[in-house]
Structure formats: C-alpha cells, structure tokens
C-alpha cells in the first residue's frame, strides 16, 4: 500500500467522530476536552501503524495578520466564525503649555518695575511740572494785564496760552505721556518754541531713563521667565519671540498677585477657610514676623489707608461719610517696612474684632500703603482689627527685622510654640526679663548688660546696634527717646531717621558709667528743608517759604514747650490731651477755642496754601501733599484767644519727592 494514501479505516473513524459530535447530547466542557485528547491519541496510533511518524520539529509561529483576525468559537452545538478587529491605541497628544504671567515671581518683578519706573521719572517730571506752572502763571498774569488795558488781541493770545499750559499740566499730573503742543496760533510761535526748548532736556532725560529701565527689566524678565520657557520646549527663535511678546504685556498690563493656596481638610479637599485664623495672604512663607497691629472703632463702612513705612505708632480720626461720626484708628508699630516688592504678607484675626476686606496690598509704588474697607455693622462703633505679618527670603530677614527676634522666632517655630500658625508676637516679650540685644551673640543678664538711654535731636530716630535694629524692653523697635539693655563693651551705634543723614558712633564703649548716648541729626542736604521758630502768641499763621507739589511727602517735627491754656499749663507740639486733666477745653462746643475740631487744643498745625485745611503735625509721621502751594504753620487756637500765651517751638520741615523713601 502507498504510505501517502490516507487509510480507509482512519477516514471512517474520523467521520464517525464527526457524526457523533453532531447528534450526541451536549457534553460538559471538561468532557469535550477529555474526549478530544482520547481521539488525538487514537489517530496518532493509527498513523504510526501505517508508517507515518509525527515530526518533532516545532510548527512555525503564525504571522500576526495585519488586518481583522478570524477565530472559531464554540457556541454549544455550533461552531461560529468570529471576526475580531484589532484596536490600536492612538498616541496621547501632549497638552500645549501656556505661558503664565500671573506667577509670584513675575508679580514681584512687576512691583519692582513699577517702583523703579516711578523713581526714575520723579525728578525730571517734578522739574517739568515746575516749568509748566511758571509758564501758566505768566500766561494768567499776562491775561489779567491785557484785560485791564483792554487789549483784545493780547487777551486772546494769553487765553490760548493759558489753555495750552493748563492742558500740559493736567497731562503731567495724570502721569500721562507728555507731548509738547503742536497746534497753536502763529502769534504764540516764539513763546511755544521757548517753552519746548526749556523742556526738551528733561524729555530726553526721561526717554533715556525709560530706555535704560526697559533694557534692565527685559533682561530680568527673560531670566524670570526661563523656567517656563524651558518647560514649554521651544526652539531658540520661538522662545525669543514669546519672551518679547510677554514682556510687552508685562509692561502694559496689570499683573495679578497669585492667590495663596487654600488649607485642605484632607478629606474630600473641603476648604477650612471659615475656621482659618488667616484673613487673607499674599505669597507664602515658613517664618513670619509680626510687623504691626491695626484696630479701628468704626462708625459705618469706610475705606482706610494704613501707612506701613512709618517710624512710630499712628493714631488718628477719620470722618465716616456714612454717619458723619469720627472713627478712631490706631496702628501699633512693631517693625517699619522699608519699600520692597518681595514681601510675603498675611493678615491674622484678632479675637472679638471684625476683619476688613483688602482693597490694595502695600507696594513701593503706593508708598507701602495698605488699603482696607471696613464692614457695615449694625452695632456702632464696630471694632475692626488684624495682626499684620510679613516675611522675606531667609537671607533678607535679618537685614530688615530684628536679628535676635528673628532667631528667637526660628527657635519657636516647632508646633505648639506659636498660635494660629504664627510665631510669637514682637510685643509679646515677657515684662521684667532682660531682652536679647540685637547684634549680641549671648543672652544679656543683669550681670553683663547695662540699661542704655538713647536720645536724638530731633526725636524719632531708630537705633541700630552693630548693624541690626535694636528693640526696647517691650520687644518694639527702639525709637528715640528710648531705653534698652545692651551688653557691656564696644558697639557701633547708628541713628537713622527719615530725611536726615545717618549718625554713626563707632566703638562706643557701653559701661555703667557710660550709659547715655545722644546724637544731633543733620538734615539730608539733597532734600528741601527748613528750620524755624514759632511762638504760641503769634497772631496768625506763619509762612515757611517752602512750597510743595501735589504728591510730595512732608515731615513736620517740633521740639520745645508752649502754653495756651487758661492757667498757663505747658504742653508740647501734640497739644492738650482730651483726658481727665484737660477735658475742660473740649466740654463746651460753644466755647471751643480751637481753629479745627479735628486736632487737639494747643497742637502745632500746618496747611498747604492760605485756604488749605489744617493738619496736626506729628513727629515721625509723614503726610502726602494733596495740592500745590506753600506750607503755613500755626497753633490750634483762635487768634483772639492767644494774648496770654507763652513759649515757642523749634519746627523742622522736610519735603521728600513723591514716592521717595530712605
């Protein structure tokens, strides 16, 4: 028999198996497997008997079909052909990353840019304003002169000149870009040429400053934007184009302060803001310093401006526009905040006081002024308040804040040592214990420290010991006159006061016999200033000879005593307090002898211009000029009441450019 021919017996056996599988009862899955194995064995035996051997070579692996695949699937009595379509995973598209201008780093850079721009334009702009005012005053005088003489043509020329100069002045005061007038009558050509020629050098100075500023900050912006650009994986040309485009937006648009992350409960991510001791924050930090505490007894909803770059506590009254009553405002200073754009800040709740809403955070551009809005509370006066905390990068902390206090806070940052996520308050030092003196490396004790008395003329100077700010026994900055414990030995003592040159005493040897340190301060010669005397019996306001421009800052210090009361009681520049001793001066409004009820009786006043409102002078406090004009000084008493007055004050007036700070 031919071995290649299929044996008849085997074919018959396979046919029997097929028929049996069609007509037999449905076997279980396991029975199918067992039967299939037995049949395979039988077939192999028959093949071997016929001389056909099974190859031991492995079957070639089937190639994977490129298209749809088919398979036989057992469906009970039937075998069904199933077509399977291969599903390919599409590659994930990477999300396109957008450049974000509103980051903490770019926001801080924007504040620095605004401050630098204001500073660079202040001097030339102030000079330009003075020139424009001079031309405007000349045009007004010319108009009045031509009007008196009946010169109609001259009146028309002077009127047009007045209009042109007034428009220029308005642009400058709005800080708009100044453009010299181009359209005017031919008769004014010589005048306008002279006007433009006088302003051109200042315009060039402004343009040069703007160009230099743009170059400086475009480089800073590129460096700040570098991490984002690298993350976007752009080629060099695209990156350069994007940086240029975003820098233009940076210059023109407002950059919003990034929101502080919300505290999470850890279950479902629900916010704990309602229970948080934090009212609001700008930026985040590990270590915080209490810089001041503000409180207000408010008669209705109102907007309050709180200056943070002050040298002393601030107490003032503010008329409520809603009720007409005077709200009492107090700011307790722990640390003054020099103008910087990189502070992280937060407001902490104070028990039993309402939290105000934030309108504007302090920046160098707004002279470090914090603007808040109090809430309308039915029960008045409504107590509002908060504790203000600030932070800086670690390397900068000791430069701005008391080093010993900062070191103490660092040691207290462990949980349980500070409440509400804050370090201990600067005003929370225990009374009666020796304080650590700034700059010393060892703790003072009664044996190795001496209580030193610091004084200056005028008052209000901050004391720095070995290049760090000194604190008094309450933990507050030491402002002259003040007393503070200092370790015995040699120290460098520095007196710093806004508007005055620093007074440095090198190698001052502190000992029990050498415990008084005094300094006479000299006004910074670069600033407008004047010293003059004013007597309590002077019959009217006195001109000082110092003129200011709107926006400039004014400091009025005074020393000495005078008397203006019924019995000749003496007082200083702050006047008579409305207390048990002197309440009689405030009891009867019909007999009130004050020039202004907004200030204390007998206090030193000043005003800008003859028709300006009187303001009470205060040592260490700065005032922003709300108009142009000459400064006048006076005593808060009606002229007819001054006959029996005695004594005088030495008054020192200093004027700072708008936005300037020491």
TORFIGU-154803 format. One record per residue (C-alpha): x, y, z; residue number from 1. Coordinates in steps of 0.001 Angstrom, whole numbers, plus 500000, padded with zeros to 6 digits. Layout:
// TORFIGU-154803
VODREN      X      Y      Z drenpa
VODREN      X      Y      Z    NUM
...
***
This chain:
// TORFIGU-154803
VODREN      X      Y      Z drenpa
VODREN 500000 500000 500000      1
VODREN 501162 503539 499234      2
VODREN 502077 505306 502541      3
VODREN 500916 508678 501207      4
VODREN 497371 507418 500702      5
VODREN 495005 508177 503560      6
VODREN 493964 504844 505250      7
VODREN 490346 503988 504749      8
VODREN 489993 502831 508332      9
VODREN 491246 506189 509662     10
VODREN 488872 508158 507431     11
VODREN 485970 506078 508628     12
VODREN 486969 506685 512236     13
VODREN 487098 510493 511799     14
VODREN 483724 510508 510040     15
VODREN 482213 508573 512935     16
VODREN 483618 511054 515396     17
VODREN 482138 513999 513440     18
VODREN 478679 512399 513262     19
VODREN 478817 511514 516940     20
VODREN 479648 515119 517836     21
VODREN 476647 516390 515844     22
VODREN 473963 514139 517208     23
VODREN 475106 513289 520704     24
VODREN 473825 515110 523778     25
VODREN 475694 518270 524789     26
VODREN 478741 517218 526780     27
VODREN 480207 519331 529532     28
VODREN 483321 521468 528708     29
VODREN 485574 519115 530646     30
VODREN 484140 516058 528836     31
VODREN 484858 517775 525480     32
VODREN 488481 518284 526489     33
VODREN 488876 514638 527640     34
VODREN 487221 513218 524515     35
VODREN 489359 515386 522245     36
VODREN 492548 514125 523957     37
VODREN 491488 510447 523572     38
VODREN 490670 510925 519886     39
VODREN 494011 512572 519221     40
VODREN 495805 509596 520813     41
VODREN 493822 507100 518681     42
VODREN 494570 508971 515459     43
VODREN 498293 509084 516251     44
VODREN 498372 505316 516929     45
VODREN 496696 504569 513567     46
VODREN 499125 506880 511750     47
VODREN 502116 505132 513324     48
VODREN 500756 501717 512276     49
VODREN 500647 502981 508692     50
VODREN 504288 504108 508914     51
VODREN 503540 507859 509181     52
VODREN 505517 509446 512016     53
VODREN 504813 512804 513682     54
VODREN 507505 515363 513139     55
VODREN 509258 516663 516278     56
VODREN 510099 519991 514599     57
VODREN 508126 522866 516092     58
VODREN 505486 524375 513851     59
VODREN 506368 527802 512542     60
VODREN 504795 530578 514546     61
VODREN 501825 532024 512740     62
VODREN 502426 535528 511493     63
VODREN 500206 538162 513010     64
VODREN 497669 539320 510440     65
VODREN 497768 542962 509617     66
VODREN 494013 543281 509246     67
VODREN 490981 541819 511037     68
VODREN 491540 538315 512530     69
VODREN 489175 535312 512490     70
VODREN 488677 532526 515037     71
VODREN 486314 529639 515687     72
VODREN 484313 529990 518852     73
VODREN 482366 527097 520409     74
VODREN 478724 528086 520886     75
VODREN 477195 524862 522161     76
VODREN 476093 522741 519153     77
VODREN 477507 525139 516605     78
VODREN 480897 526498 515730     79
VODREN 480691 530219 514951     80
VODREN 483274 532187 512975     81
VODREN 484076 535406 514843     82
VODREN 485854 538342 513209     83
VODREN 487978 540374 515580     84
VODREN 489033 543907 514634     85
VODREN 492410 544941 516096     86
VODREN 492094 548130 518161     87
VODREN 495176 550265 518103     88
VODREN 495860 552762 520908     89
VODREN 496187 556238 519490     90
VODREN 499232 558104 520782     91
VODREN 498357 560651 523519     92
VODREN 498648 564247 522476     93
VODREN 500720 566372 524826     94
VODREN 498814 569310 526258     95
VODREN 500060 572610 524938     96
VODREN 501542 574594 527826     97
VODREN 500644 578260 528051     98
VODREN 502910 580971 529458     99
VODREN 501552 582315 532774    100
VODREN 502236 585960 533627    101
VODREN 500462 585780 536983    102
VODREN 503122 583902 538945    103
VODREN 504558 585016 542284    104
VODREN 507988 585655 540711    105
VODREN 506636 587787 537849    106
VODREN 504299 589659 540210    107
VODREN 507245 590555 542458    108
VODREN 509225 591687 539402    109
VODREN 506295 593866 538299    110
VODREN 506206 595611 541679    111
VODREN 509937 596252 541401    112
VODREN 509436 597590 537858    113
VODREN 506653 599967 538958    114
VODREN 508757 601251 541823    115
VODREN 511824 601779 539591    116
VODREN 509754 603499 536918    117
VODREN 508240 605886 539461    118
VODREN 511654 606641 540938    119
VODREN 513340 607221 537566    120
VODREN 510635 609603 536374    121
VODREN 510051 611507 539620    122
VODREN 512853 614099 539396    123
VODREN 512531 615117 535713    124
VODREN 508740 615068 535968    125
VODREN 508768 617310 539057    126
VODREN 511070 619772 537283    127
VODREN 508822 619766 534213    128
VODREN 505768 620468 536389    129
VODREN 507538 623453 537955    130
VODREN 508401 624844 534488    131
VODREN 504838 624366 533191    132
VODREN 503410 626054 536289    133
VODREN 505716 629006 535770    134
VODREN 504559 629440 532163    135
VODREN 500920 629015 533225    136
VODREN 501259 631666 535950    137
VODREN 502907 634058 533462    138
VODREN 500070 633491 530972    139
VODREN 497449 634163 533664    140
VODREN 499223 637362 534709    141
VODREN 499527 638402 531044    142
VODREN 495805 637827 530520    143
VODREN 494869 639994 533536    144
VODREN 497215 642746 532363    145
VODREN 495781 642759 528806    146
VODREN 492282 642676 530224    147
VODREN 492926 645803 532288    148
VODREN 494342 647660 529293    149
VODREN 491516 646496 527006    150
VODREN 493895 644758 524573    151
VODREN 491537 642212 522954    152
VODREN 494187 640564 520775    153
VODREN 496552 640242 523739    154
VODREN 493737 638724 525821    155
VODREN 493067 636137 523095    156
VODREN 496749 635187 522876    157
VODREN 497102 634934 526661    158
VODREN 493872 632924 526936    159
VODREN 495077 630365 524372    160
VODREN 498475 630146 526098    161
VODREN 496713 629517 529418    162
VODREN 494665 626721 527846    163
VODREN 497752 625069 526334    164
VODREN 499807 625208 529515    165
VODREN 496867 624045 531675    166
VODREN 496424 621031 529359    167
VODREN 500151 620198 529637    168
VODREN 499983 620450 533420    169
VODREN 496947 618158 533557    170
VODREN 498764 615536 531471    171
VODREN 501798 615679 533731    172
VODREN 499758 615396 536939    173
VODREN 497904 612397 535496    174
VODREN 501336 610918 534708    175
VODREN 500376 610671 531058    176
VODREN 503000 610831 528321    177
VODREN 503924 614461 527750    178
VODREN 503703 615793 524195    179
VODREN 504577 619471 523574    180
VODREN 501732 621457 521936    181
VODREN 501851 621367 518136    182
VODREN 498753 623339 517121    183
VODREN 498541 626990 518179    184
VODREN 498175 630419 516632    185
VODREN 501191 631873 514828    186
VODREN 501444 634712 517339    187
VODREN 502470 632173 520005    188
VODREN 505244 630522 517960    189
VODREN 508134 632247 519778    190
VODREN 506629 631526 523215    191
VODREN 505970 627865 522433    192
VODREN 509438 627395 520929    193
VODREN 510960 628766 524116    194
VODREN 508677 626537 526213    195
VODREN 509596 623405 524225    196
VODREN 513322 624222 524271    197
VODREN 513245 624501 528058    198
VODREN 511513 621129 528432    199
VODREN 513491 619210 525779    200
VODREN 516492 618299 528000    201
VODREN 514115 616925 530639    202
VODREN 512170 614995 527992    203
VODREN 515431 613488 526739    204
VODREN 516378 612589 530317    205
VODREN 513020 610858 530764    206
VODREN 513369 608937 527475    207
VODREN 516897 607825 528339    208
VODREN 515699 606665 531749    209
VODREN 512812 604751 530143    210
VODREN 515165 603089 527645    211
VODREN 517597 602052 530378    212
VODREN 514717 600778 532503    213
VODREN 513319 598710 529610    214
VODREN 516729 597160 528921    215
VODREN 517278 596288 532574    216
VODREN 513876 594741 533126    217
VODREN 513684 592926 529794    218
VODREN 516806 591024 530908    219
VODREN 515318 590402 534362    220
VODREN 512047 589266 532797    221
VODREN 513828 586838 530470    222
VODREN 515670 585325 533440    223
VODREN 512456 585076 535485    224
VODREN 510596 583504 532538    225
VODREN 513368 580988 531789    226
VODREN 511903 578027 533765    227
VODREN 508547 578366 531992    228
VODREN 510179 578715 528560    229
VODREN 512323 575629 529137    230
VODREN 509264 573682 530263    231
VODREN 507487 574628 527021    232
VODREN 510408 573123 524999    233
VODREN 510520 575903 522413    234
VODREN 513290 576429 519897    235
VODREN 515512 579497 520342    236
VODREN 513700 581667 517785    237
VODREN 510210 580874 519157    238
VODREN 511394 581388 522725    239
VODREN 512867 584807 521914    240
VODREN 509681 585853 520129    241
VODREN 507466 584721 523026    242
VODREN 509607 586468 525653    243
VODREN 509444 589718 523687    244
VODREN 505664 589430 523335    245
VODREN 505136 588627 527025    246
VODREN 507457 591415 528168    247
VODREN 505312 593922 526266    248
VODREN 502280 592545 528134    249
VODREN 504253 592685 531386    250
VODREN 504919 596410 530889    251
VODREN 501407 597393 529745    252
VODREN 499085 595108 531691    253
VODREN 498295 594628 535353    254
VODREN 499885 591549 536889    255
VODREN 497630 589977 539493    256
VODREN 499002 588773 542803    257
VODREN 498846 584960 542971    258
VODREN 496273 583624 545407    259
VODREN 497530 581822 548487    260
VODREN 496767 578089 548493    261
VODREN 493667 577129 550453    262
VODREN 494035 574933 553530    263
VODREN 492625 571467 552923    264
VODREN 490948 569220 555488    265
VODREN 492479 566134 553868    266
VODREN 489038 564515 553371    267
VODREN 487441 565391 550097    268
VODREN 489513 568565 549780    269
VODREN 486941 570776 551513    270
VODREN 488192 574229 552427    271
VODREN 488796 575282 556030    272
VODREN 488834 578991 555253    273
VODREN 485942 579718 557587    274
VODREN 487909 578316 560557    275
VODREN 491311 579618 559495    276
VODREN 492993 582298 561641    277
VODREN 494245 583846 558389    278
VODREN 492060 586621 556946    279
VODREN 493979 586986 553688    280
VODREN 497500 586471 552393    281
VODREN 499812 587397 549536    282
VODREN 502511 584816 548934    283
VODREN 503608 582015 551226    284
VODREN 506459 581552 553716    285
VODREN 507699 579332 556542    286
VODREN 508664 582052 559013    287
VODREN 506584 585122 559748    288
VODREN 507257 588294 561733    289
VODREN 504534 590407 563367    290
VODREN 505104 593872 561905    291
VODREN 502090 595747 563218    292
VODREN 498600 595620 564676    293
VODREN 495764 597752 563317    294
VODREN 492470 598457 565041    295
VODREN 489567 600767 564316    296
VODREN 486382 601731 566141    297
VODREN 484300 602294 563018    298
VODREN 481110 604315 562541    299
VODREN 479958 602704 559310    300
VODREN 481627 601154 556270    301
VODREN 484685 603136 555192    302
VODREN 487948 602895 553257    303
VODREN 491101 603211 555390    304
VODREN 494677 603807 554194    305
VODREN 497289 602383 556582    306
VODREN 500901 603584 556039    307
VODREN 503396 600817 556874    308
VODREN 506677 602650 556226    309
VODREN 506266 604742 559377    310
VODREN 508670 605186 562250    311
VODREN 506181 605407 565142    312
VODREN 502699 604321 566200    313
VODREN 499901 606120 564358    314
VODREN 496636 607266 565951    315
VODREN 494130 609320 564013    316
VODREN 490473 610042 563493    317
VODREN 488578 609725 560236    318
VODREN 485155 611181 559483    319
VODREN 482752 608492 558281    320
VODREN 480974 609548 555054    321
VODREN 478000 607367 556004    322
VODREN 477250 608580 559536    323
VODREN 479221 611808 559915    324
VODREN 480812 610414 563092    325
VODREN 484561 610186 563655    326
VODREN 486051 606686 563605    327
VODREN 489160 606184 565756    328
VODREN 492062 604407 564013    329
VODREN 495230 603034 565622    330
VODREN 498269 601316 564156    331
VODREN 500665 599761 566666    332
VODREN 504102 599545 565038    333
VODREN 506373 596584 565729    334
VODREN 508645 596901 562682    335
VODREN 508620 599539 559927    336
VODREN 508518 598084 556409    337
VODREN 511043 599707 554056    338
VODREN 509792 599776 550437    339
VODREN 510363 596347 548855    340
VODREN 508415 594338 546310    341
VODREN 509255 590855 547610    342
VODREN 507389 590769 550942    343
VODREN 505034 587884 551578    344
VODREN 502210 589187 553781    345
VODREN 499214 587909 555659    346
VODREN 496519 589247 557969    347
VODREN 495671 587324 561139    348
VODREN 492373 587522 563003    349
VODREN 492134 589234 566387    350
VODREN 489583 587968 568887    351
VODREN 486342 589990 569077    352
VODREN 487310 592201 566137    353
VODREN 485783 592195 562660    354
VODREN 488109 591524 559738    355
VODREN 488166 594179 556981    356
VODREN 488262 593469 553240    357
VODREN 491503 594006 551305    358
VODREN 491422 596636 548558    359
VODREN 495147 597063 547844    360
VODREN 498289 595412 549222    361
VODREN 501271 597641 550084    362
VODREN 503923 598064 547364    363
VODREN 506749 600535 546708    364
VODREN 504515 602123 544052    365
VODREN 501884 603125 546656    366
VODREN 504448 604127 549300    367
VODREN 503825 600905 551272    368
VODREN 500219 601884 551997    369
VODREN 497765 599158 552943    370
VODREN 494178 599952 551857    371
VODREN 491273 598119 553506    372
VODREN 487494 598507 553620    373
VODREN 485631 598035 556895    374
VODREN 482252 596322 557019    375
VODREN 478811 597799 557750    376
VODREN 477970 596509 561248    377
VODREN 474656 597422 562907    378
VODREN 476172 597967 566355    379
VODREN 478460 601029 566361    380
VODREN 481214 601758 566919    381
VODREN 482124 598435 565313    382
VODREN 485523 597071 566413    383
VODREN 487701 596054 563458    384
VODREN 491303 594866 563507    385
VODREN 494009 592496 562406    386
VODREN 497597 591490 563074    387
VODREN 499840 592062 560054    388
VODREN 502662 589592 559445    389
VODREN 505394 589742 556816    390
VODREN 508179 587523 555558    391
VODREN 511163 587679 553240    392
VODREN 513639 585178 551833    393
VODREN 515731 583831 554772    394
VODREN 518893 585749 553799    395
VODREN 516943 589024 553806    396
VODREN 515043 588531 557082    397
VODREN 517793 589675 559447    398
VODREN 518546 592727 557267    399
VODREN 515037 594140 557699    400
VODREN 513892 592697 561009    401
VODREN 515445 592476 564469    402
VODREN 518044 589668 564200    403
VODREN 517670 588393 567760    404
VODREN 513887 588445 567471    405
VODREN 514107 586578 564172    406
VODREN 516447 583950 565679    407
VODREN 514050 583547 568581    408
VODREN 511139 583036 566177    409
VODREN 513107 580420 564258    410
VODREN 513617 578519 567526    411
VODREN 509915 578781 568348    412
VODREN 508589 577548 565025    413
VODREN 508028 573990 566333    414
VODREN 504314 573038 566686    415
VODREN 502791 574190 569950    416
VODREN 505147 577130 570434    417
VODREN 503188 579518 568216    418
VODREN 499499 580067 567874    419
VODREN 497483 580179 564672    420
VODREN 500433 579308 562514    421
VODREN 502312 582369 563700    422
VODREN 505488 582884 565611    423
VODREN 505298 584795 568869    424
VODREN 504356 588440 568663    425
VODREN 507027 591096 568747    426
VODREN 505061 592751 571506    427
VODREN 504754 589533 573454    428
VODREN 508089 589628 575270    429
VODREN 507736 588950 578975    430
VODREN 507882 592039 581103    431
VODREN 510699 592229 583621    432
VODREN 513076 589873 581810    433
VODREN 516252 591025 580128    434
VODREN 515862 591256 576364    435
VODREN 518353 589928 573860    436
VODREN 520076 592902 572261    437
VODREN 520381 592910 568504    438
VODREN 523836 592005 567286    439
VODREN 524891 590268 570523    440
VODREN 525583 586541 570358    441
VODREN 524882 585897 574019    442
VODREN 521817 586461 576131    443
VODREN 522005 589521 578361    444
VODREN 521621 589218 582077    445
VODREN 521722 591733 584898    446
VODREN 525460 590995 585323    447
VODREN 526680 591665 581794    448
VODREN 524234 594271 580464    449
VODREN 523531 597933 581121    450
VODREN 520324 599868 580536    451
VODREN 521313 602469 577965    452
VODREN 519380 605683 577329    453
VODREN 519246 606768 573672    454
VODREN 518218 610282 572603    455
VODREN 518399 612375 569466    456
VODREN 517577 615847 568278    457
VODREN 515011 615714 566814    458
VODREN 513273 612697 568342    459
VODREN 512067 609731 566322    460
VODREN 515319 608070 565226    461
VODREN 515639 604282 565022    462
VODREN 518662 602787 566759    463
VODREN 520842 600161 565104    464
VODREN 523419 598338 567208    465
VODREN 526212 596580 565298    466
VODREN 524136 596887 562075    467
VODREN 520956 595357 563495    468
VODREN 517820 597117 564688    469
VODREN 517588 597488 568466    470
VODREN 514423 596595 570413    471
VODREN 513214 598077 573673    472
VODREN 512058 596055 576694    473
VODREN 508590 595555 575135    474
VODREN 510071 593994 572010    475
VODREN 509185 597022 569852    476
VODREN 511770 598945 567792    477
VODREN 513797 601365 569900    478
VODREN 512821 604884 568729    479
VODREN 514388 607883 570455    480
VODREN 513985 608717 573235    481
VODREN 514152 605120 574483    482
VODREN 515915 602820 576952    483
VODREN 517177 599328 576166    484
VODREN 519578 596841 577815    485
VODREN 522885 596495 575944    486
VODREN 525775 594173 576688    487
VODREN 528867 595880 578076    488
VODREN 531739 596518 575717    489
VODREN 532305 598290 572401    490
VODREN 529481 598646 569879    491
VODREN 528767 600547 566707    492
VODREN 525666 602696 567296    493
VODREN 523740 604131 564366    494
VODREN 520865 606655 564488    495
VODREN 518577 606516 561437    496
VODREN 515735 608931 560767    497
VODREN 513884 609613 557543    498
VODREN 515104 612835 555949    499
VODREN 518321 613035 557990    500
VODREN 521853 611806 557455    501
VODREN 522737 608663 559422    502
VODREN 524647 609421 562614    503
VODREN 527229 606710 563384    504
VODREN 529146 606367 566650    505
VODREN 531894 603796 566089    506
VODREN 533338 601820 569020    507
VODREN 531032 603261 571669    508
VODREN 532088 601609 574938    509
VODREN 528991 600709 576982    510
VODREN 529539 600569 580751    511
VODREN 527605 601504 583907    512
VODREN 529323 604930 583840    513
VODREN 528778 605388 580108    514
VODREN 525095 604564 579558    515
VODREN 523731 607670 577822    516
VODREN 524044 608094 574067    517
VODREN 522831 611287 572367    518
VODREN 523037 612450 568769    519
VODREN 522207 615649 566887    520
VODREN 520939 614773 563433    521
VODREN 521658 616743 560266    522
VODREN 519037 617125 557540    523
VODREN 519860 615429 554235    524
VODREN 521168 618318 552067    525
VODREN 519561 616808 548947    526
VODREN 516073 617482 550338    527
VODREN 514049 620670 550636    528
VODREN 514024 621609 554318    529
VODREN 513790 624482 556743    530
VODREN 514119 625104 560486    531
VODREN 512200 627949 562085    532
VODREN 510694 629013 565376    533
VODREN 507024 629641 566095    534
VODREN 505644 631258 569247    535
VODREN 502335 630390 570877    536
VODREN 501320 634065 570931    537
VODREN 501850 634597 567165    538
VODREN 498649 636247 565916    539
VODREN 498249 634360 562616    540
VODREN 499569 631505 560502    541
VODREN 503226 631832 559527    542
VODREN 504559 631312 556009    543
VODREN 507504 628906 555953    544
VODREN 508888 629745 552495    545
VODREN 508717 626070 551486    546
VODREN 506423 625187 548575    547
VODREN 505323 621667 547722    548
VODREN 503905 619926 544674    549
VODREN 500947 617561 544925    550
VODREN 502166 614057 545759    551
VODREN 505326 615137 547631    552
VODREN 505708 613900 551198    553
VODREN 506016 616258 554158    554
VODREN 507571 615662 557568    555
VODREN 506997 618236 560322    556
VODREN 508973 617725 563558    557
VODREN 508942 620053 566543    558
VODREN 510635 620300 569920    559
VODREN 510063 622601 572888    560
VODREN 507068 623573 575048    561
VODREN 504482 626322 574974    562
VODREN 501376 627286 576917    563
VODREN 497989 628373 575624    564
VODREN 495598 627176 578328    565
VODREN 493635 629204 580866    566
VODREN 496137 628614 583675    567
VODREN 499263 628575 581539    568
VODREN 499608 624776 581554    569
VODREN 502537 623711 579422    570
VODREN 502335 621253 576545    571
VODREN 504346 620207 573522    572
VODREN 503580 620185 569816    573
VODREN 500923 617500 570336    574
VODREN 498720 619866 572402    575
VODREN 496484 619102 575397    576
VODREN 495115 615563 575576    577
VODREN 491354 615187 575947    578
VODREN 491680 613461 579337    579
VODREN 490621 613957 582932    580
VODREN 493091 616824 583382    581
VODREN 492299 618808 580230    582
VODREN 488777 617711 579235    583
VODREN 487516 621214 580124    584
VODREN 488881 622509 576799    585
VODREN 486614 620092 574910    586
VODREN 483491 620106 577088    587
VODREN 481562 623108 575733    588
VODREN 481459 623320 571925    589
VODREN 480112 626872 572105    590
VODREN 483319 627952 573896    591
VODREN 485667 625797 571807    592
VODREN 488802 627886 571193    593
VODREN 490269 625624 568507    594
VODREN 490824 626559 564872    595
VODREN 489911 622988 563898    596
VODREN 487994 620409 565916    597
VODREN 489886 617610 564130    598
VODREN 493037 618293 566213    599
VODREN 493884 618722 569880    600
VODREN 493777 622118 571536    601
VODREN 497204 623803 571573    602
VODREN 498689 621464 568970    603
VODREN 501047 622550 566199    604
VODREN 499196 622717 562864    605
VODREN 500269 623130 559273    606
VODREN 498429 623625 555991    607
VODREN 499231 623928 552296    608
VODREN 498176 627266 550843    609
VODREN 496162 630022 552540    610
VODREN 492857 628213 552027    611
VODREN 494138 624708 552795    612
VODREN 492780 622510 555585    613
VODREN 494714 622440 558846    614
VODREN 496556 619195 559714    615
VODREN 498061 618359 563113    616
VODREN 501825 617914 562911    617
VODREN 503260 614743 564419    618
VODREN 506888 613756 564968    619
VODREN 507884 610758 562864    620
VODREN 504753 610928 560719    621
VODREN 504685 611776 557033    622
VODREN 501918 613499 555117    623
VODREN 501272 613420 551375    624
VODREN 500582 616817 549811    625
VODREN 497073 616883 548325    626
VODREN 497678 620125 546455    627
VODREN 500376 622537 545326    628
VODREN 501265 625504 547478    629
VODREN 503323 627000 550285    630
VODREN 503371 625426 553749    631
VODREN 501978 627516 556638    632
VODREN 502309 626664 560365    633
VODREN 500019 627717 563216    634
VODREN 498790 626835 566712    635
VODREN 495380 625230 567184    636
VODREN 493811 628206 568888    637
VODREN 491707 631073 567601    638
VODREN 493773 634297 567224    639
VODREN 491666 636278 569719    640
VODREN 492498 633728 572453    641
VODREN 496307 633978 572149    642
VODREN 497127 637115 574136    643
VODREN 498273 635358 577293    644
VODREN 500170 632568 575545    645
VODREN 503854 631876 576169    646
VODREN 506675 629676 574916    647
VODREN 507662 628585 571409    648
VODREN 508567 625527 569356    649
VODREN 511517 624787 567105    650
VODREN 509951 623433 563927    651
VODREN 511780 621391 561294    652
VODREN 510107 620810 557900    653
VODREN 511432 618339 555326    654
VODREN 509948 617637 551889    655
VODREN 510556 614333 550084    656
VODREN 509961 613704 546381    657
VODREN 506819 611710 545596    658
VODREN 507453 608009 546175    659
VODREN 510889 608574 547734    660
VODREN 511965 606854 550908    661
VODREN 515135 606454 552850    662
***
